[in-house]
Amino acid sequence: MELLDLVIQTVSDKLGENIVSIDMRSVNPFTDYFVITTAKNIRHADALANDLIREAEKNGYPVRTREGAEGSEWILVDLNEVIVHIFTDTARQLYKLENLWGDLNIEHY
């Protein structure tokens, strides 16, 4: 399974909400996609990040880093080609990350 598909499936299966992927290949030499999702609350964000890391490693994809301590409203999981941003609803509305890249190809799931 391709990494982007694995990320989308894992986040979806674990009830991440409003999932989007942004194709970053034309503007960023370090990653291919950003995936952004909303967690129901801080505990759900932690669980999403932990499950995502576990699934990536189980399928042979290395995890570069996780940013955002337990209890954060924004957690970043860097899987090299795919960087996943997990927000609480409040943080997602505050940072509006999709708006920064609105001119790129954005897929909604």
Rosetta blueprint (number, residue, H / E / L):
1 M L
2 E L
3 L H
4 L H
5 D H
6 L H
7 V H
8 I H
9 Q H
10 T H
11 V H
12 S H
13 D H
14 K L
15 L L
16 G L
17 E E
18 N E
19 I E
20 V E
21 S E
22 I E
23 D E
24 M L
25 R L
26 S L
27 V L
28 N L
29 P L
30 F L
31 T L
32 D L
33 Y E
34 F E
35 V E
36 I E
37 T E
38 T E
39 A E
40 K L
41 N L
42 I H
43 R H
44 H H
45 A H
46 D H
47 A H
48 L H
49 A H
50 N H
51 D H
52 L H
53 I H
54 R H
55 E H
56 A H
57 E H
58 K H
59 N L
60 G L
61 Y L
62 P L
63 V L
64 R L
65 T E
66 R E
67 E E
68 G L
69 A L
70 E L
71 G L
72 S L
73 E L
74 W E
75 I E
76 L E
77 V E
78 D E
79 L L
80 N L
81 E L
82 V E
83 I E
84 V E
85 H E
86 I E
87 F E
88 T E
89 D H
90 T H
91 A H
92 R H
93 Q H
94 L H
95 Y H
96 K L
97 L H
98 E H
99 N H
100 L H
101 W L
102 G L
103 D L
104 L L
105 N L
106 I E
107 E E
108 H E
109 Y L
